[in-house]
Amino acid sequence: MEARLKNQLGDELYQACKEGRLEDITSLIERCRAANPTYSPPLSAMMTAAASRDRANAVAYCLREGGSVTDAVMGALVGNHSFETHKLLVTSKAVDVNRVIPWHGDILAVVAPAGDYEWAKFCLQNDANPNLNMVDGFKPVLAVTAESGTTDIVSLLLEHGAWLKGSGAIVLAAEAGKKDMVRFLLEHGADIDEIGVEDPTDERETAEMGSALHKAVSAGHKGVVELLIDKGANIELKDAKGRTPLGLAEESRNADIVELLQSRGAR
């Protein structure tokens, strides 16, 4: 992308945009217009270069001049963690906070699982819908954030209306071994025996669906297994392939978890 932007803008304008040097930007454009009265500055390319270094002042200039926010601009913004630029674009109504960026999803789905509390908070306070766009086409942002173990952001998502029921959050958290997150979700009303969210594009994923207990057993997270049993998980529940937690533990030859399940009455 850098080479393409340099080719579109020329080295001087490219560097000025990346560094947010407004005086130089305006001077270079005026020079081009003086040489060619029909010259139209490549505002989207300028905005992309500026967004790649979070130069919100240069992005604002491009917006004032009539530039449009392309997917390339949004991709540069995401790829370079350009929070100030995103704030400008959202507050100036240049972009919808729920806009989906190719290969990334919406901004909330990027920053919440990454643990960026302030950016996630900004999105939610500006009407980001945590239930609108799915990660990988089928996972709610709440579930993916729970998988990463960031309880403060999960709490923030719940406060702003994220749906816990049916989200698969507890399943992903258990599979990832996030014991504190599993406990947190249970305290906030998660269904302990919920089966994960179906992937409509991958039958193999659907075939492996199971409860939090199934996933914790398969992944060998004994502490999470013990917590789930203590909290009342159904130890005889069968997964999508008809396997019980004990059956999964025996398949994986995890003697400690087999012993734990049997000591709690699994047969």
FIVEX-449759 format. One record per residue: z, y, x of N, C-alpha, C, CB in turn. Coordinates in pm, whole numbers, plus 50000, padded with zeros to 5 digits. Glycine has a CB too. Layout:
BEGIN
ZYXZYXZYXZYX ...
END
This chain:
BEGIN
500004987950082500005000050000500005012650086501215000049907 500745012450194500845024250280499485028550331501785021450398 498685018950377497355022150429496475028050319496695009650489 496575022550199495765027550088496175041850052495905018449966 497485044450051497955058050019497505068050126499495058150007 497605064050251497155072950358495675076150345497435066550495 494905065950305493475067950288493185077550173492775054450264 493965076650066493775085249950494225099549977494515079649830 495325100850050495955113950065495625120950196497425112550053 495295113250298495205118950432496595119050495494595133250429 496655118350624497935117050694498895128450663497705116250842 498385140750662499275152350645499925152450507498495165350667 499125150950404499665151250268500555139150242498535151850165 500165127850296500985115650282502375117750340500295103550351 502445122850462503735125250526504555135850453503535129350671 503885146250407504595156850334505225151550206503645168450302 504495142850137505035136950014506195127650045503945129249937 506065119550147507135110250185508405117550227506665101150297 508225129050285509365136550335509835147350238509015142950468 509145148850126509555158450025509425172950069510965155849987 508445175850153508245189550203507335197150107507635189450348 507945203650009507175210149902506275221349953508115215549797 506785229350045505965240250097504685235050161506755248550198 504845224350237503665218450301502725212150199504095207850404 503315205950098502485199749993501635210249923503365192449890 502275221149880501525231649810500505238349902502485242249754 500875240150028499955246350124498725237750145500655248850257 498915224750159497795215650182496875215150060498315201650215 497455215249941496645214849821495865227949803497525212249698 496535239049831495845252049823494685252749921496825263649850 494885247150039493805246950140492615238950088494325240950274 492905227350028491825219049974491095226149860492375205549926 491845233049776491235240249663490395252149710492325245049566 490865258249819490085269549874488745264649927490875276649986 488755252649986487515247150040486625241449931487825236350142 487265236849823486515230649712487205234249580486425215149730 486715244049509487355248649385487515237849280486565260049327 486735227149288486845216249189487805205349235485455210149162 488445207649349489355197449403490485194449305489935202049538 490715181649282491815177149197492735168349280491285169349071 493965172649305494855164949391495175151149332496155172749414 495245141049416495545127449369497045126049337495125116849476 497415131549223498835132949190499575119549180498985140349061 498915109549124499605096549111499865090349248498755086849025 498905091549337499105086549473500195094449544497795087049553 500205107549523501255116049582502625111949529500995130949551 502685109349398503935105449337504415091849390503785104849184 503475082949412503825069749466504425071049606502585060549470 503785079349689504305081449825505695087649821503345090549906 505885097249733507185103949722508245094349668507075116249630 507875086249567508825076749509509255066249610508225069949388 508375063149704508705052849803509805057149899507465049149882 510125070249898511225075249982512225083149899510675084050096 512165081249767513085087749673513085102949687514495082449693 511905108549703511765123249712511535128649571510585127349809 512615130049496512495134249357511895148149343513865133949291 512105156749441511535170249433510005169849435512055178949548 509455161149519507995159849525507445153149399507575151949650 508195143449346507795137049221507785147349108508735125249186 508825155949104508905166349001507695175849011510235174349015 507295179249132506115187849151504885181149090505875190649303 504715168449118503545161149064503565160948912503515146849119 504735159148854504855159248708504465172948652506295155548665 504925183448716504605197048668503095199648675505355207648752 502455193448773501025195248790500195186148698500635192848934 500905177948619500195169548523499985155148567498885175448493 500685150948671500555137248718501145127248620501225135648853 500575115148616501085104648528501805093948611499925098248446 502765087648549503565077548618502905064048601505025077348563 502295059148707501595046348703502525034848740500385046648798 502025022748723502795010948765503055011248916502054998048726 502115017048991502305018049136503495026949169501035023449204 503645037849094504795046749114506085039149084504685059349023 506105032048973507315024748933507625013349030507165019248791 506575007049080506784996449178507365001749308505474989249207 506895013349351507425019749472508875023649451506585032049511 509165028449332510535032449296511495020549305510555038449154 511095009349244511944997449246512074991849387511374986649153 510954990749454510944984549586511744992049690509554983049634 511975004849666512675012949765513985018849712511785024149812 514435013449598515735017249543515845032349521516865012449636 514835037849458514745052449442515435056949313513275056949443 516755057249317517575060449201517345074749152519045058249233 517335084349246517175098349206515825100649137517305107649328 514805094049187513495095149124513505089348984512425088049210 514145077848968514215071848834514975080748738514875057948841 516075086648784516835095748698515955107448652518085101148773 515185112948744514295123948709513285119548604513565129148833 512665108148624511615103548533512165100848393510955090948588 513365095148387513955092048257514425104748185515135082348273 515155113148256515715125148192514625135248154516735131748284 513515135048224512415144048189511475137848086511615147748315 511815125648041511025118247941509635114447993510885126547815 509515113748123508225109648181508015094548167508145113748328 509105087048160509005072548139510075068248038509165064848273 509785057547970510755051047881511695042747969510035041947773 512985043847944513955036748027513775021548017515365040547986 513145016847909512915002447891511534997947941513064998847745 510845006548009509505003148058509554990948149508875015048133 508634981848125508534969648206507564972148322508054957548121 508014968848441507224970748563506684957048605508074977348678 505384955648622504824942648662505534936648783503344944048692 505844923948772506514916048876508004919148890505824918349008 508494928948816509904932648829510674931948698510014946348885 510064935148587510764936948461511204951448446511984927548453 512144954048354512614967848342513664970648450513194970448201 513984983448466514894987348574516274981048556515025002548581 516774980548433518094974748410518144960248458518454975348261 517074952848434517024938848475516964937248626515834931948412 516614947948696516594947648842517954951448899515504957048897 518504962448849519704968048913521004961348869519794982748884 521054956348745522294949948699522604937248777522204946748549 521684927748789521984915748869522224918749017520854905848856 521634929849065521814933549205523174939949232520714943149248 523944942649125525284948049142525354963049154525904942049260 524274970049116524264984649125524864990448997522814989949149 526154992448998526884996748878526415010448830528384997148907 526315020148920525975033648878524585034548817526075043148996 523645027448875522275027748821522235020648686521265021248920 522915009148677522975001948549523625010748442523744988648564 524695017548480525395026548386524465037648340526655032448452 523715043548433522765054048397521755048848295522035059348523 521195037248321520205031548229520795029848089519695017948282 521965023948082522585021147953522975034047880523805012447972 523425043947954523785056647891522545064247843524565065247989 521385060147891520135066447849519295056947762519325070947971 520015048647687519425040347582518635028247629518535048647499 518925023347749518345010447788518894999647695518665006947938 518024991047648518414980347556518584967347634517354978547442 519814962547650520034950447732519514937747667521494948847761 519084938647541518594926747471517074926747452519264925647336 516404936847505514984938547476514074930247566514614953047489 514174932347696513264925947791513964914447863512734936147893 513294903247871513864891347934513454890248080513434878847858 514354885348163514064882548303513324869148309515374882248391 512254868448384511414856448393510884852148257512194845048457 510884861448162510314858648031511254852247931509164850148047 512454847747975513324841047879514824842947903513024826547880 515224848548017516654850148046517104864348013516944846848194 518134865947929518674879347905519284885048033519724878947793 519244898248045519814904748164521304901448178519604919948159 521994899648066523414896048072523604882948146524004895147931 522764873048115522894859948178522624860448327521954850048112 521574867748367521214868548508522294876148586519844875548525 522894886248522523974893748586525224885048598524284906548508 525494877148496526634867948501526454857848614526814860648366 525234853548634524924844048740525264849648877523444840248735 525134862948891525434869249020526934871949038524674882249033 527704870748930529154871748941529724885748936529574865649065 528954895648892529444909548890530074912648754528284919448920 531384910348744532064911648615532074926048564533484906548626 532144935748655532184949648608530894953448536532424959248725 529764948548585528494951848519528314943448392527314949448615 528754931148393528714923048270529554929948162529244908648296 530704934948200531554942248105530824954448051532874946448171 530134961548139529374973348100528264969648002528774980348224 527574958748030526514954147941527054950647803525804942048002 528194943847800528804940247672529214952747594530024931147695 529744962547665530144975047601528954982147537530814984347702 527774979847592526574986447541525714977047456525744991847656 526354966947400525684958947298524954946547342524764967147230 525124942347467524454929947509525014918247428524664927447663 524134909447386524544898047305525034886747395523374893147215 526284882847375526844871847452526454858347390528364873047462 526564857747257526254845247188524794841347209526554846447037 524584829247255523224824347274522514829547397522434827547157 523234836847482522594842947600522414833147715523404854747647 523214822547715523184813347829523954818547949521774810547870 524694829647932525394835748046526424826348106526084848648002 527184819548022528234810748074527634798648145529164806147960 526474794448100525804782948163525344786648304524604778248078 524694798148318524224802348450525394805348544523324814648437 526454811448490527614814548574528274801748624528644822948495 528374791848538528974779048578528114771948682529174770048457 526814772148661525894765548754525964772048892524444766148701 526204785348894526294792649021527684791749084525924807248999 528604785449015529954783849070530814796349060529864779749212 530484805148968531224817848953532414815748859530284829148897 533494810448914534654806748833535264818748761535704800148921 535444829748831536024841648769535144846848656536234852648872 533844846048674532914850448570533004841348448531474850848624 533084828348471533214818948360534474822048280533244804448412 535574824348351536824827848283536674840848205537974829048385 536044850648266535824863648201535014862048073535114873448298 533944854448080533094852547962533834845247850531834844748001 534624835647886535424828647785536414838147719536184816747848 537014846647799537964856447744537284866347650538654864147858 535974867947666535224877247582534444870147471534274885447668 534774857547448534234850647332533034841647354533874860347235 532704838347478531574829347501531854815547443531274828247653 530824809147392530914795547339530924786047458529724792447242 532034779147475532194770647594531204759147598533604765247600 530734754747481529814743347476528364747547449530254733747369 528094760447465526734765447446525774758647543526694780747465 524604755347491523524750047574522674761847622522644739547495 522144760847742521414772147801520184776347721520994768647939 519584787347763518414792947695517154785247735518254808047728 516344782047636515124774347660514054782847726514594768547529 513404777147826512254783547889510994778847817512194780148043 510344787747742509174783547663507954780247748508814794347565 508004783347876506824781247961506964769148053506564793448044 508134762948056508364752248153509154740848087509124757548278 508454730348052509094718947986510134712248076508044708747943 509944713148206510904706948298512244713848290510374707348442 512234727148279513474734748266514164731348134513204749848275 513374730448028513934727247896514584713547898512834727747788 513964704147966514494690647973515834689948047513504681548041 516114699848130517344699948207518444708548142517074704848347 518224713048020519214721447954520514713947930518664726647822 521624721347948522934715347926523974726147912523294705848039 525194722047890526294731647875526784736448012527454725247797 527724745748008528324750548132528964739048208529374761448103 529584729848136530224718448203529184709548269531064710248103 528114706648201527044698548262526554704948392525864696948163 526324718048388525764724848505526764725648619525304738748467 528034728048587529054728648692529224714948758530404733448634 529154704448677529254690848732528064688048823529314680348617 526864690648775525654687848854525644695448986524404691448773 526174707748983526174715949104527374713249194526154730549068 528304704849148529444701149230530534711549238528984698049365 530644720149138531664730749140532944725649071531134743749069 533754718849148534934712349090535884722249024535674704549198 536094733749088537004743749031536534748548895537134755549125 535234750548880534684754848752534794743648649533204759148767 534544731348693534684719748604536114719148550534324706548678 537074720448639538484719648598538824730848500539404720448721 538354743048528538604754248438538034751548300538014767248496 536794746948293536144744348165536884733548086534694740348187 537314723248154538054712648084539384718148032538304700648178 540064725948116541344732048075541164741047953541944740148191 539984747247943539734756647832539144749747709538794767647878 538994736447716538584728947597537144724847588538884736747481 536414724747699535014720347695534934705847648534344721847834 533894702847575533674689347523533184680347636532654689447405 534044671247680533684662947795532754651347757534934657547860 532504649547628531594638947584530254644547537532224630847473 530084657747544528834664047500527674659147586528954679347507 526534656747521525354652147593524374663647616524664640747517 523714663247732522714673547762521374669747700522574675447914 520314677347734519004675247672518444661347700518024685747721 518914654947805518454641447839519444630647795518214640247987 520454634747719521414625147667522494621147766520704613047623 522704628947871523694625547973525004632847947523164629048113 526094625847966527414632047956527774638148092528494621747912 528784646948096529234652148226529624640848323530424661448206 530284630548272530654619448360529414612448414531554609448285 528424610548328527194604248373526514612248483526234602548257 526524625348470525934634048572526714633148703525894648548523 528024632748692528854631848812528604618648884530354633148776 528444608148808528164594948868526774594648931528274583648761 525814601148866524454602048922524464608949058523524609548826 525254619549068525294627349192526304621749293525634641849161 526974611149253527944604249340529054613649391527224597949459 529504622149299530584631449333531894625149289530384645449266 532534618049380533724610349347534874619049296534184602449467 535024630849354536124639649313535964643849167536184652149403 534744647249128534524651648990534564639748895533184659148978 534074628348937534184616248855535664613448827533524604048926 536474614048931537914611548915538564621848823538614611549051 538174634348839538724645048755538374642648609538194658748800 537124639848580536694637648442537384625448381535174635948437 537474614848458538124602848407539614605148381537934591248505 540234613248466541654616248447541894624648322542214623548570 540834631248273540944639348151540404632048028540204652648169 540114619248044539734611047929538274608247912540204617447809 537424612448006535984609647994535724594848014535174617848097 534834589447934534514575247943533004573147946535144567447823 
END
